[in-house]
Amino acid sequence: MLRVIRAFWHDQGGIALILVAIMLPAIVGLSVLAIDMSRANNLHNDLQKGSDAMALAAAAELDGRADSITRADRALANLVTNHYRFSGPTGVDQVLQAAGVTRRYLRSLPASD
């Protein structure tokens, strides 16, 4: 009986299958994590591009005239009411609310900039 146990212990046939079975959950988990992180990075980039577009649209209207703040607010309101589809698995439109957007107009650059 001891010889059978020793022979089984030293037998290396089929060890690759065991190693693959042990490592497969880790490999699948890391690949799913990589895909999830890339989707999060894409979402972050899309949101950053959207906020940059809103800032540029408002800044384009600030030309020093008396109604420039009103026109900048109108440009922001126009962009806020547009529909977008961010990370929605069903493709349902999600609307950005105007209450969720804050804006601040400066007369000049701050000293810390």
Backbone as CSV, one residue per row, in Angstrom:
resi,resn,N_x,N_y,N_z,CA_x,CA_y,CA_z,C_x,C_y,C_z
1,MET,0.826,-1.200,0.000,0.000,0.000,0.000,0.865,1.257,0.000
2,LEU,1.953,1.237,0.743,2.845,2.381,0.800,3.476,2.638,-0.555
3,ARG,3.760,1.571,-1.296,4.355,1.722,-2.623,3.368,2.394,-3.580
4,VAL,2.104,2.081,-3.488,1.087,2.686,-4.354,0.956,4.178,-4.050
5,ILE,0.967,4.527,-2.790,0.865,5.942,-2.414,2.096,6.703,-2.883
6,ARG,3.286,6.093,-2.706,4.523,6.735,-3.133,4.553,6.880,-4.651
7,ALA,4.097,5.875,-5.363,4.066,5.943,-6.829,3.087,7.025,-7.292
8,PHE,1.950,7.113,-6.622,0.982,8.153,-6.977,1.549,9.546,-6.679
9,TRP,2.266,9.683,-5.579,2.840,10.968,-5.196,3.889,11.440,-6.187
10,HIS,4.684,10.536,-6.725,5.754,10.893,-7.649,5.305,10.910,-9.107
11,ASP,4.101,10.477,-9.394,3.609,10.468,-10.772,3.299,11.903,-11.197
12,GLN,3.854,12.342,-12.335,3.651,13.706,-12.817,2.771,13.756,-14.059
13,GLY,2.188,12.679,-14.454,1.293,12.666,-15.604,-0.001,13.400,-15.271
14,GLY,-0.390,14.350,-16.106,-1.622,15.105,-15.903,-1.474,16.303,-14.981
15,ILE,-0.242,16.659,-14.632,-0.043,17.788,-13.721,-0.418,19.117,-14.382
16,ALA,-0.289,19.187,-15.705,-0.637,20.427,-16.406,-2.125,20.737,-16.259
17,LEU,-2.945,19.705,-16.305,-4.384,19.910,-16.144,-4.706,20.463,-14.760
18,ILE,-4.028,19.961,-13.761,-4.264,20.441,-12.403,-3.817,21.897,-12.262
19,LEU,-2.644,22.225,-12.814,-2.157,23.603,-12.734,-3.074,24.570,-13.477
20,VAL,-3.559,24.156,-14.637,-4.485,25.008,-15.390,-5.786,25.184,-14.620
21,ALA,-6.278,24.111,-14.011,-7.519,24.205,-13.244,-7.360,25.126,-12.039
22,ILE,-6.173,25.151,-11.458,-5.941,26.028,-10.309,-5.800,27.481,-10.756
23,MET,-5.112,27.723,-11.864,-4.832,29.089,-12.305,-5.952,29.709,-13.143
24,LEU,-6.868,28.913,-13.672,-7.911,29.436,-14.554,-8.781,30.508,-13.891
25,PRO,-9.227,30.343,-12.654,-10.016,31.430,-12.049,-9.233,32.738,-11.920
26,ALA,-7.950,32.646,-11.620,-7.140,33.864,-11.509,-6.975,34.528,-12.869
27,ILE,-6.760,33.748,-13.908,-6.599,34.307,-15.252,-7.894,34.964,-15.717
28,VAL,-9.009,34.295,-15.512,-10.303,34.855,-15.911,-10.611,36.107,-15.089
29,GLY,-10.322,36.069,-13.795,-10.575,37.232,-12.946,-9.761,38.444,-13.361
30,LEU,-8.489,38.246,-13.679,-7.656,39.366,-14.113,-8.095,39.908,-15.466
31,SER,-8.523,39.031,-16.363,-8.977,39.525,-17.667,-10.289,40.303,-17.534
32,VAL,-11.184,39.856,-16.680,-12.431,40.598,-16.442,-12.130,41.950,-15.794
33,LEU,-11.170,41.976,-14.883,-10.778,43.233,-14.253,-10.182,44.200,-15.272
34,ALA,-9.382,43.687,-16.192,-8.795,44.548,-17.225,-9.879,45.135,-18.126
35,ILE,-10.860,44.323,-18.490,-11.958,44.814,-19.332,-12.776,45.859,-18.577
36,ASP,-13.052,45.607,-17.307,-13.840,46.541,-16.511,-13.106,47.864,-16.325
37,MET,-11.819,47.812,-16.092,-11.050,49.045,-15.921,-10.965,49.832,-17.227
38,SER,-10.886,49.138,-18.352,-10.849,49.866,-19.624,-12.192,50.541,-19.900
39,ARG,-13.294,49.896,-19.523,-14.607,50.532,-19.688,-14.745,51.749,-18.775
40,ALA,-14.235,51.644,-17.559,-14.284,52.785,-16.641,-13.428,53.933,-17.166
41,ASN,-12.292,53.612,-17.744,-11.429,54.648,-18.308,-12.102,55.322,-19.507
42,ASN,-12.771,54.542,-20.346,-13.493,55.121,-21.480,-14.622,56.035,-21.005
43,LEU,-15.330,55.628,-19.978,-16.406,56.463,-19.436,-15.840,57.764,-18.875
44,HIS,-14.732,57.675,-18.168,-14.100,58.883,-17.621,-13.698,59.830,-18.745
45,ASN,-13.120,59.294,-19.810,-12.716,60.139,-20.936,-13.918,60.789,-21.606
46,ASP,-15.005,60.043,-21.766,-16.206,60.613,-22.374,-16.783,61.738,-21.518
47,LEU,-16.824,61.531,-20.214,-17.339,62.576,-19.331,-16.436,63.803,-19.336
48,GLN,-15.129,63.589,-19.399,-14.197,64.719,-19.447,-14.365,65.501,-20.743
49,LYS,-14.544,64.799,-21.854,-14.751,65.482,-23.133,-16.047,66.288,-23.120
50,GLY,-17.083,65.744,-22.488,-18.340,66.469,-22.392,-18.219,67.733,-21.562
51,SER,-17.535,67.634,-20.440,-17.374,68.835,-19.610,-16.463,69.855,-20.290
52,ASP,-15.461,69.394,-21.028,-14.619,70.332,-21.784,-15.423,71.037,-22.872
53,ALA,-16.321,70.304,-23.531,-17.150,70.911,-24.576,-18.071,71.967,-23.986
54,MET,-18.621,71.692,-22.800,-19.490,72.689,-22.170,-18.697,73.928,-21.777
55,ALA,-17.495,73.734,-21.254,-16.679,74.888,-20.864,-16.281,75.717,-22.082
56,LEU,-15.923,75.051,-23.170,-15.541,75.787,-24.377,-16.728,76.506,-25.012
57,ALA,-17.908,75.880,-24.970,-19.094,76.531,-25.535,-19.444,77.790,-24.755
58,ALA,-19.327,77.723,-23.445,-19.618,78.914,-22.642,-18.532,79.965,-22.819
59,ALA,-17.281,79.536,-22.875,-16.176,80.491,-23.009,-16.196,81.188,-24.363
60,ALA,-16.710,80.522,-25.386,-16.766,81.142,-26.710,-17.723,82.327,-26.739
61,GLU,-18.685,82.343,-25.844,-19.657,83.442,-25.802,-19.191,84.610,-24.938
62,LEU,-18.143,84.431,-24.176,-17.666,85.493,-23.278,-16.707,86.400,-24.034
63,ASP,-17.264,87.397,-24.696,-16.450,88.297,-25.515,-16.411,89.721,-24.962
64,GLY,-16.925,89.936,-23.767,-16.857,91.254,-23.152,-18.071,92.127,-23.387
65,ARG,-19.014,91.705,-24.182,-20.226,92.500,-24.398,-21.129,92.412,-23.177
66,ALA,-22.141,93.255,-23.156,-23.034,93.316,-21.997,-23.855,92.039,-21.834
67,ASP,-24.197,91.387,-22.938,-25.039,90.191,-22.851,-24.229,88.894,-22.929
68,SER,-22.936,88.948,-22.701,-22.111,87.749,-22.875,-22.421,86.671,-21.832
69,ILE,-22.723,87.060,-20.599,-23.068,86.078,-19.564,-24.378,85.382,-19.921
70,THR,-25.336,86.145,-20.433,-26.618,85.561,-20.838,-26.420,84.577,-21.978
71,ARG,-25.594,84.944,-22.952,-25.341,84.035,-24.071,-24.569,82.796,-23.623
72,ALA,-23.645,82.963,-22.691,-22.902,81.808,-22.175,-23.832,80.867,-21.414
73,ASP,-24.742,81.435,-20.620,-25.727,80.602,-19.919,-26.630,79.874,-20.904
74,ARG,-27.006,80.547,-21.983,-27.849,79.924,-23.001,-27.103,78.781,-23.696
75,ALA,-25.817,78.982,-23.974,-25.023,77.922,-24.607,-24.893,76.716,-23.683
76,LEU,-24.691,76.971,-22.391,-24.633,75.867,-21.430,-25.978,75.156,-21.330
77,ALA,-27.057,75.916,-21.288,-28.385,75.306,-21.197,-28.679,74.457,-22.421
78,ASN,-28.213,74.904,-23.585,-28.415,74.132,-24.805,-27.685,72.795,-24.721
79,LEU,-26.470,72.794,-24.205,-25.724,71.544,-24.084,-26.270,70.652,-22.981
80,VAL,-26.771,71.248,-21.911,-27.281,70.451,-20.797,-28.537,69.697,-21.204
81,THR,-29.372,70.291,-22.055,-30.619,69.628,-22.431,-30.427,68.545,-23.484
82,ASN,-29.240,68.420,-24.045,-28.996,67.336,-24.997,-29.008,65.990,-24.278
83,HIS,-29.408,64.961,-25.002,-29.427,63.610,-24.439,-28.072,62.954,-24.660
84,TYR,-27.725,62.047,-23.785,-26.484,61.304,-23.939,-26.710,59.866,-23.491
85,ARG,-25.853,58.985,-23.915,-25.931,57.581,-23.517,-24.576,57.166,-22.956
86,PHE,-24.457,57.188,-21.648,-23.224,56.790,-20.987,-23.469,55.519,-20.192
87,SER,-22.750,54.495,-20.514,-22.704,53.232,-19.770,-24.087,52.685,-19.442
88,GLY,-25.034,52.894,-20.309,-26.353,52.323,-20.122,-26.479,51.045,-20.928
89,PRO,-26.604,49.903,-20.282,-26.647,48.651,-21.036,-27.884,48.523,-21.911
90,THR,-28.957,49.224,-21.553,-30.184,49.128,-22.336,-30.269,50.199,-23.403
91,GLY,-29.379,51.184,-23.376,-29.407,52.259,-24.358,-30.468,53.299,-24.083
92,VAL,-31.021,53.314,-22.872,-32.041,54.292,-22.508,-31.364,55.647,-22.320
93,ASP,-31.955,56.681,-22.907,-31.388,58.023,-22.777,-31.423,58.479,-21.324
94,GLN,-30.317,59.026,-20.878,-30.241,59.629,-19.554,-30.042,61.122,-19.768
95,VAL,-30.837,61.921,-19.112,-30.807,63.362,-19.329,-30.056,64.024,-18.187
96,LEU,-29.091,64.844,-18.549,-28.361,65.635,-17.562,-29.241,66.794,-17.130
97,GLN,-29.446,66.940,-15.848,-30.298,68.006,-15.325,-29.488,69.287,-15.147
98,ALA,-30.122,70.414,-15.388,-29.442,71.701,-15.240,-29.040,71.950,-13.794
99,ALA,-29.766,71.354,-12.847,-29.424,71.538,-11.433,-28.106,70.845,-11.092
100,GLY,-27.689,69.897,-11.901,-26.449,69.180,-11.632,-25.215,69.849,-12.200
101,VAL,-25.396,70.993,-12.867,-24.271,71.697,-13.481,-24.033,72.993,-12.720
102,THR,-22.819,73.178,-12.247,-22.461,74.438,-11.594,-21.531,75.213,-12.511
103,ARG,-21.638,76.524,-12.469,-20.787,77.362,-13.315,-20.346,78.575,-12.507
104,ARG,-19.191,79.089,-12.893,-18.644,80.266,-12.225,-17.866,81.046,-13.265
105,TYR,-18.175,82.308,-13.391,-17.491,83.178,-14.342,-16.524,84.078,-13.576
106,LEU,-15.311,84.175,-14.063,-14.289,84.998,-13.421,-13.987,86.219,-14.284
107,ARG,-13.694,87.342,-13.650,-13.293,88.540,-14.392,-11.861,88.417,-14.889
108,SER,-11.024,87.758,-14.124,-9.627,87.559,-14.519,-9.138,86.246,-13.913
109,LEU,-7.951,85.858,-14.296,-7.388,84.627,-13.762,-6.998,84.814,-12.304
110,PRO,-7.229,83.813,-11.466,-6.805,83.935,-10.075,-5.278,83.920,-9.968
111,ALA,-4.759,84.452,-8.880,-3.305,84.534,-8.697,-2.672,83.154,-8.586
112,SER,-3.432,82.171,-8.145,-2.869,80.827,-7.976,-2.826,80.038,-9.272
113,ASP,-3.332,80.591,-10.359,-3.379,79.851,-11.620,-2.128,80.078,-12.434
